[in-house]
Every structure is written in structure tokens, then in C-alpha cells.
Amino acid sequence: MQVMHWVSGFGKETEVLEPRELRLMIYDELKLTQKIYKRHFSISHP
């Protein structure tokens, strides 16, 4: 999705405020990505 790619290009300080649907979609994608990285690369939070 081009919008998500554009938003992620701003880095970890990015926060989507509106529309709520986009904010939730990005949140869901990040949670899924976090699960994948934890499972495949054993990354843990400090």
C-alpha cells in the first residue's frame, strides 16, 4: 500500500492521527511485523 509506505518513510517518530481507519490499519501491521521479527529473529525489548 503506497500510503503505508509513505508514512513509514518518516521513521519511528511518525504518528498517524487521522483518519482513524488508517491509524488502526498501521497499528495492526506493526503488531504483525513485531510478531514476525520476534519469532524469526528472537528480538526482545529491553
Helices and strands as residue ranges (DSSP letters): H 2-8, H 20-41
